Amino acid sequence: MGQDFSLCWDIDSLNKAYHQGYMAGLMGVDHHQCPYNSDVVQAAWEAGWEDGLEQCELTKPVGKLAS
């Protein structure tokens, strides 16, 4: 008989993981702190983390330029 390959994630869990990763990126949390084990959900968290980190970098204040 075949094995049951039911998914251990759904769109809501991916959305939640993405948003948690985004917040972690905004706060500068290390990407190794991902709380998920499932490859698909972990990828969603990491995508959010990358987007959050990018946003964090874009909003950092720039030092004064020498005049």
C-alpha positions in Angstrom: 0.0 0.0 0.0 1.1 3.6 -0.6 2.0 5.9 2.1 -0.1 8.9 3.2 1.7 12.0 1.9 -0.7 14.5 3.4 0.7 18.0 3.7 1.7 19.3 7.1 0.9 22.9 6.1 -1.8 25.1 4.6 -2.0 28.6 3.3 -2.7 30.0 6.8 0.3 28.4 8.3 2.5 29.7 5.5 1.1 33.2 5.9 1.7 33.1 9.6 5.3 31.8 9.2 6.0 34.5 6.6 4.7 37.3 8.9 6.6 35.9 11.9 9.8 35.8 9.7 9.1 39.4 8.5 8.9 40.6 12.0 12.0 38.7 13.0 13.8 40.4 10.1 12.6 43.8 11.1 14.0 43.2 14.6 17.3 42.0 13.3 16.9 38.4 14.6 19.5 36.0 13.2 18.1 33.8 10.4 19.2 30.7 12.3 16.5 31.4 14.9 13.7 30.0 12.6 11.3 28.1 14.8 10.0 25.8 12.1 11.2 22.3 11.0 9.0 21.7 7.9 11.0 22.7 4.8 8.0 24.4 3.2 7.0 26.4 6.3 10.6 27.2 7.0 11.0 28.6 3.5 8.0 30.8 4.1 9.5 32.1 7.3 12.9 32.7 5.6 11.2 34.6 2.8 9.5 36.9 5.3 12.8 37.2 7.2 14.6 38.4 4.1 11.9 40.9 3.2 11.8 42.2 6.8 15.6 42.5 6.9 15.6 44.4 3.6 12.9 46.7 4.9 14.9 47.3 8.1 18.0 48.2 6.0 16.0 50.6 3.9 14.7 52.5 6.9 17.9 52.8 8.8 18.9 56.4 9.3 21.8 57.5 7.1 24.6 59.3 8.8 25.2 62.9 8.0 27.3 63.6 5.0 30.5 65.6 5.4 30.1 69.1 4.1 
